[in-house]
Amino acid sequence: MPKLSVKDLNLFYGDFHALKEIEMEIEENKVTALIGPSGCGKSTFIRSLNRMNDLIDGVTINGELYLEDQNIYAPDVDVVSLRRRVGMVFQSPNPFRKSIYENVVYGPKRCGVKSKSKLDEIAEKSLREAALWDEVKDRLQQSALGLSGGQQQRLCIARALAMEPEILLMDEPTSALDPIATSRIEELIEQLKKDYTIVIVTHSMQQAARISDKTVFFLMGEVIESGDTQLIFTSPSDKRTEDYVTGRFG
Ligand SMILES: Nc1ncnc2c1ncn2[C@@H]1O[C@H](COP(=O)(O)OP(=O)(O)OP(=O)(O)O)[C@@H](O)[C@H]1O
């Protein structure tokens, strides 16, 4: 069974039809890259996977989106527990103005974890998983804002992992980072997919080709083509996909 299945999903901002009849299956423990030119709906789509668009005024969504066998747009769904299962990391690192430690344990604390030893355990496990532990273990009580951009982004990944999600959504997680910090995040994504299902929006064709198993090409709110990354990049079946991945687009 796919981890996520999207069936005839449509999204409108007011009258503007931003996502059109999207059909997609996202496999467990794989990295799925969403690519396409600016404004084609990638961010809108990734936000719809944990109902972040619910927070925007004037949005109408119809269709079905299953997380395993649960339609996450069904009326009785608890959005807070959905977002616990489907975590998110944003484009620019956005740690809280708190210590490194407090950033990581923020979510678990809000969910009622009180035991100091349990919180310590969550902090260490999450920072290790985010490949940040060795760099910060001696300064957990220092401000997160003193970290480099790349470290801050790994901290945001640790903060998301602390909630033990099943799926990690990443909207252009390296666009604000230099090449070295970018490659560390890419290596991390490679490791994380053993335990998590990852969906990533990227503007970089090279990044999509390097790190993803599956690629979905969006254009003007539609999915034009999706499949194995290797295939999408070497022998796409749609001319528009070919133009985009070879850089001839627009
Ligand atoms: N809050 C909003 N209200 C109205 N229109 C919006 C809103 N957010 C996005 N849009 C529109 O929806 C379309 C898709 O935007 P979206 O940000 O999803 O595209 P994108 O592919 O992620 O673009 P980029 O690569 O530039 O981030 C665009 O035409 C955008 O202007």
The ligand as a MOL file (V3000), in Angstrom:
LIG
                    3D

  0  0  0     0  0            999 V3000
M  V30 BEGIN CTAB
M  V30 COUNTS 31 33 0 0 0
M  V30 BEGIN ATOM
M  V30 1 N -1.9190 32.2960 -0.2550 0
M  V30 2 C -2.1340 32.3910 -1.5730 0
M  V30 3 N -3.1570 33.1190 -2.0600 0
M  V30 4 C -3.3800 33.2210 -3.3950 0
M  V30 5 N -2.6430 32.6160 -4.3350 0
M  V30 6 C -1.6010 31.8740 -3.9190 0
M  V30 7 C -1.2830 31.7180 -2.5220 0
M  V30 8 N -0.2000 30.9230 -2.4180 0
M  V30 9 C 0.1440 30.5990 -3.6820 0
M  V30 10 N -0.6860 31.1600 -4.5850 0
M  V30 11 C -0.6390 30.9990 -6.0580 0
M  V30 12 O -0.7490 29.6350 -6.3810 0
M  V30 13 C 0.1570 29.2900 -7.4220 0
M  V30 14 C 1.0860 28.1860 -6.9520 0
M  V30 15 O 1.9480 28.7230 -5.9560 0
M  V30 16 P 3.0230 27.8200 -5.2010 0
M  V30 17 O 3.7000 28.6770 -4.2010 0
M  V30 18 O 2.3640 26.5940 -4.7440 0
M  V30 19 O 3.9980 27.4590 -6.4030 0
M  V30 20 P 5.4710 26.8580 -6.3550 0
M  V30 21 O 5.5290 25.9040 -7.4970 0
M  V30 22 O 5.7690 26.3430 -5.0240 0
M  V30 23 O 6.3390 28.1330 -6.6680 0
M  V30 24 P 7.8440 28.4670 -6.2220 0
M  V30 25 O 8.6740 27.4300 -6.8700 0
M  V30 26 O 8.0800 29.8360 -6.7980 0
M  V30 27 O 7.8840 28.4350 -4.7280 0
M  V30 28 C 0.8740 30.5780 -7.8140 0
M  V30 29 O 0.2070 31.1250 -8.9290 0
M  V30 30 C 0.7120 31.4490 -6.5890 0
M  V30 31 O 0.6950 32.8120 -6.9530 0
M  V30 END ATOM
M  V30 BEGIN BOND
M  V30 1 1 1 2
M  V30 2 1 2 3
M  V30 3 2 2 7
M  V30 4 2 3 4
M  V30 5 1 4 5
M  V30 6 2 5 6
M  V30 7 1 6 7
M  V30 8 1 6 10
M  V30 9 1 7 8
M  V30 10 2 8 9
M  V30 11 1 9 10
M  V30 12 1 10 11
M  V30 13 1 11 12
M  V30 14 1 11 30
M  V30 15 1 12 13
M  V30 16 1 13 14
M  V30 17 1 13 28
M  V30 18 1 14 15
M  V30 19 1 15 16
M  V30 20 2 16 17
M  V30 21 1 16 18
M  V30 22 1 16 19
M  V30 23 1 19 20
M  V30 24 2 20 21
M  V30 25 1 20 22
M  V30 26 1 20 23
M  V30 27 1 23 24
M  V30 28 2 24 25
M  V30 29 1 24 26
M  V30 30 1 24 27
M  V30 31 1 28 29
M  V30 32 1 28 30
M  V30 33 1 30 31
M  V30 END BOND
M  V30 END CTAB
M  END
